[in-house]
Amino acid sequence: MGRGPSIEARKNASDAKRGKVFTKIIREISVAARGAGGGDPANNPALRSAMDKGLAANMTKDVMERAIKKATGELEGVEYETIRYEGYAPGGVAVIVDCLTDNRVRTVADVRHAFAKCGGNMGTEGSVSFMFKKLGVLSFGGGLDEDTVTEAAIEAGADDVVVYPEDGAIDVVTAPEAFEDVKQAMAAAGFTPGFAEITFRADNDVAVDAETAQQVTKLLGMLEDLDDVQNVYSNADLGQDAYA
């Protein structure tokens, strides 16, 4: 009978994955702290949102505060810039790749390599982003009363409420500029989301067959594993075929 990975190997893999998550969140905190709102989360919704991600990932406040101090010049640190790449995966699937990097040459080479290796190709700026809308999403697990959540969301100023019948999960959708206000209003009404973020969603998804779905999944996973990549968005409707 074959043996699986040792406990130590599994722990090392888990630690490596956690380290990648922390790296991405720290970069997001750094960029947000250098923005218009500065290093005070009370006056900087983007920083507040990034710190919420850190808390959800069990990042300590000391680590986050050190990142803020580096970003605002109180401590010596690295400066990151925001870059977006766009392109197509196999099957005509549109892909947006948002990066934070201190080395633009390295990042574009890594992203281009991932597209090429997985049968995709990079496009020019704006070549696919017009297919997506920027919006805020607050996700709630099953078990909540749909009518009560909907009423609270409307009262809070949300744009839409999406219910998933298969498991009862609910998404509350907002305009990006209303995201923080809606999030706070929902919490005040007794509804704390399991996950909340400002993201991009495609106007229409592209259905792909089983073989293409696996190629697309490989590309998206390769991109997400790059240290400089913060978020990857696509309009692929992968269904269950990608995980067969």
C-alpha positions as CSV (number, residue, x, y, z in Angstrom):
1,M,0.0,0.0,0.0
2,G,1.4,3.4,-1.0
3,R,2.3,6.0,1.6
4,G,1.2,9.6,1.4
5,P,3.4,12.6,2.2
6,S,4.8,12.7,5.7
7,I,3.4,15.0,8.3
8,E,6.5,17.2,8.0
9,A,6.1,17.4,4.2
10,R,2.5,18.4,4.5
11,K,3.4,21.0,7.1
12,N,6.1,22.4,4.9
13,A,3.7,22.7,2.0
14,S,1.1,24.3,4.2
15,D,3.7,26.8,5.6
16,A,4.8,27.6,2.0
17,K,1.3,28.3,0.9
18,R,0.6,30.4,4.0
19,G,3.8,32.4,3.3
20,K,2.6,33.2,-0.3
21,V,-0.7,34.4,1.1
22,F,1.1,36.6,3.6
23,T,3.4,38.0,0.9
24,K,0.5,39.0,-1.2
25,I,-1.4,40.6,1.7
26,I,1.7,42.5,2.9
27,R,2.2,44.0,-0.6
28,E,-1.5,45.0,-0.8
29,I,-1.2,46.7,2.6
30,S,2.0,48.5,1.5
31,V,0.4,49.9,-1.7
32,A,-2.8,50.9,0.1
33,A,-0.8,52.7,2.9
34,R,1.0,54.7,0.2
35,G,-2.3,55.8,-1.3
36,A,-4.4,58.9,-0.7
37,G,-5.7,57.7,2.7
38,G,-2.2,57.2,4.1
39,G,-1.3,54.8,6.9
40,D,-4.4,55.3,9.1
41,P,-7.0,52.6,8.3
42,A,-9.7,54.8,9.8
43,N,-9.2,57.2,6.8
44,N,-8.2,54.7,4.2
45,P,-10.8,52.1,3.1
46,A,-8.4,50.3,0.8
47,L,-6.0,49.8,3.7
48,R,-8.8,48.8,6.0
49,S,-9.9,46.1,3.5
50,A,-6.3,44.8,3.1
51,M,-5.9,44.6,6.9
52,D,-9.2,42.7,7.2
53,K,-7.7,40.1,4.7
54,G,-4.6,39.9,7.0
55,L,-6.7,39.3,10.1
56,A,-8.7,36.7,8.2
57,A,-5.4,34.9,7.3
58,N,-4.3,35.1,11.0
59,M,-1.7,37.7,10.3
60,T,-0.5,39.5,13.5
61,K,-1.1,43.2,13.9
62,D,2.6,43.7,14.4
63,V,3.3,42.3,10.9
64,M,0.7,44.6,9.4
65,E,1.8,47.7,11.3
66,R,5.4,47.0,10.2
67,A,4.3,46.9,6.6
68,I,2.5,50.2,7.0
69,K,5.5,51.8,8.5
70,K,7.7,50.7,5.7
71,A,5.2,52.0,3.1
72,T,4.9,55.4,4.8
73,G,8.7,55.8,5.2
74,E,8.9,55.3,9.0
75,L,10.9,52.1,8.2
76,E,13.1,51.3,5.2
77,G,11.2,49.2,2.8
78,V,10.6,48.1,-0.8
79,E,8.4,50.1,-3.2
80,Y,5.9,48.2,-5.2
81,E,4.0,49.3,-8.3
82,T,0.6,48.1,-9.6
83,I,0.6,46.5,-13.1
84,R,-2.3,44.8,-14.9
85,Y,-1.8,42.3,-17.7
86,E,-4.6,41.0,-20.0
87,G,-4.8,38.0,-22.3
88,Y,-6.6,34.9,-23.4
89,A,-6.4,31.3,-22.2
90,P,-7.3,28.4,-24.4
91,G,-10.9,28.4,-25.7
92,G,-11.0,32.2,-26.0
93,V,-11.3,32.6,-22.2
94,A,-10.5,36.2,-21.2
95,V,-8.0,36.6,-18.3
96,I,-7.0,39.6,-16.2
97,V,-3.8,39.4,-14.0
98,D,-3.3,42.1,-11.4
99,C,0.3,42.3,-10.0
100,L,2.2,44.2,-7.4
101,T,5.9,44.2,-8.2
102,D,9.3,45.8,-7.5
103,N,10.7,44.4,-10.8
104,R,8.5,45.0,-13.8
105,V,10.9,43.0,-16.2
106,R,10.7,39.9,-14.0
107,T,7.0,40.1,-13.6
108,V,6.1,40.4,-17.3
109,A,8.5,37.6,-18.1
110,D,6.9,35.3,-15.6
111,V,3.3,36.1,-16.7
112,R,4.2,35.8,-20.4
113,H,5.8,32.4,-19.7
114,A,2.7,31.1,-17.9
115,F,0.4,32.1,-20.8
116,A,2.8,30.6,-23.4
117,K,3.3,27.3,-21.5
118,C,-0.5,26.8,-21.1
119,G,-1.5,27.5,-24.6
120,G,-2.7,31.1,-24.0
121,N,-1.4,34.5,-25.2
122,M,-1.0,37.9,-23.7
123,G,-3.0,40.8,-25.2
124,T,-2.7,44.6,-25.1
125,E,-4.0,46.8,-22.4
126,G,-7.8,47.0,-22.6
127,S,-8.1,43.9,-24.8
128,V,-10.2,42.0,-22.3
129,S,-10.9,44.3,-19.4
130,F,-14.0,45.8,-21.1
131,M,-15.7,42.4,-20.6
132,F,-15.5,42.8,-16.8
133,K,-17.2,45.0,-14.2
134,K,-15.6,46.1,-10.9
135,L,-17.8,45.5,-7.9
136,G,-17.9,44.7,-4.3
137,V,-19.0,41.2,-3.1
138,L,-20.0,40.1,0.4
139,S,-20.4,36.3,0.6
140,F,-22.5,34.6,3.3
141,G,-22.7,30.9,3.9
142,G,-25.9,28.9,3.8
143,G,-28.4,28.8,6.7
144,L,-29.4,32.5,6.7
145,D,-32.9,33.6,5.9
146,E,-32.9,34.9,2.3
147,D,-35.6,37.6,2.9
148,T,-33.9,39.0,6.0
149,V,-30.5,39.2,4.3
150,T,-32.1,40.8,1.2
151,E,-34.0,43.4,3.3
152,A,-30.8,44.3,5.2
153,A,-28.8,44.5,2.0
154,I,-31.3,46.8,0.3
155,E,-31.4,49.0,3.4
156,A,-27.6,49.1,3.4
157,G,-27.5,50.3,-0.2
158,A,-26.5,47.2,-2.0
159,D,-27.1,46.9,-5.8
160,D,-28.0,43.2,-5.9
161,V,-28.5,40.0,-3.9
162,V,-27.6,36.6,-5.5
163,V,-28.9,33.4,-3.9
164,Y,-27.3,30.0,-4.8
165,P,-30.1,27.4,-4.4
166,E,-27.7,24.4,-4.3
167,D,-26.2,25.4,-0.9
168,G,-28.2,28.4,0.2
169,A,-25.1,30.7,0.0
170,I,-25.8,34.4,-0.6
171,D,-23.8,37.1,-2.3
172,V,-24.5,40.8,-1.7
173,V,-23.2,42.9,-4.6
174,T,-22.3,46.5,-4.3
175,A,-20.7,49.4,-6.2
176,P,-17.0,49.6,-5.4
177,E,-17.4,53.0,-3.7
178,A,-20.2,51.7,-1.5
179,F,-18.4,48.5,-0.5
180,E,-17.2,49.6,2.9
181,D,-20.4,51.3,3.9
182,V,-22.5,48.3,2.9
183,K,-20.1,45.9,4.7
184,Q,-20.4,47.9,7.9
185,A,-24.1,48.3,7.7
186,M,-24.6,44.5,7.2
187,A,-22.4,43.8,10.2
188,A,-24.4,46.3,12.3
189,A,-27.5,44.4,11.2
190,G,-26.0,41.1,12.5
191,F,-24.7,39.8,9.2
192,T,-20.9,39.3,9.0
193,P,-19.7,37.9,5.6
194,G,-17.5,34.9,5.5
195,F,-15.6,36.6,2.7
196,A,-15.7,40.1,1.3
197,E,-13.7,41.9,-1.4
198,I,-13.8,44.3,-4.3
199,T,-13.3,42.2,-7.4
200,F,-13.9,41.9,-11.1
201,R,-16.7,39.8,-12.6
202,A,-17.3,39.1,-16.3
203,D,-20.5,40.3,-18.0
204,N,-20.8,36.8,-19.6
205,D,-19.0,33.6,-18.9
206,V,-17.5,31.4,-21.6
207,A,-18.3,27.7,-21.5
208,V,-15.4,25.3,-22.3
209,D,-15.2,21.5,-22.8
210,A,-13.5,19.2,-20.4
211,E,-10.0,19.2,-22.0
212,T,-10.0,23.0,-22.4
213,A,-11.2,23.5,-18.8
214,Q,-8.2,21.6,-17.5
215,Q,-5.8,23.8,-19.6
216,V,-7.5,26.9,-18.4
217,T,-7.3,25.7,-14.8
218,K,-3.6,25.0,-15.2
219,L,-3.0,28.5,-16.5
220,L,-5.0,30.2,-13.8
221,G,-3.2,28.2,-11.1
222,M,0.2,28.9,-12.5
223,L,-0.5,32.6,-12.6
224,E,-1.9,32.6,-9.0
225,D,1.2,30.9,-7.8
226,L,3.5,33.7,-9.0
227,D,4.8,35.8,-6.1
228,D,4.1,39.1,-8.0
229,V,0.5,38.2,-8.8
230,Q,-2.2,39.5,-6.5
231,N,-5.4,38.5,-8.3
232,V,-6.4,36.6,-11.4
233,Y,-9.9,37.0,-13.0
234,S,-11.4,35.1,-15.9
235,N,-14.7,34.6,-17.6
236,A,-14.4,30.8,-17.8
237,D,-17.3,28.7,-17.0
238,L,-15.3,25.6,-15.9
239,G,-18.1,23.5,-14.4
240,Q,-16.8,20.3,-12.9
241,D,-14.8,19.3,-15.9
242,A,-11.7,21.1,-14.8
243,Y,-11.4,19.0,-11.7
244,A,-12.0,15.6,-13.3
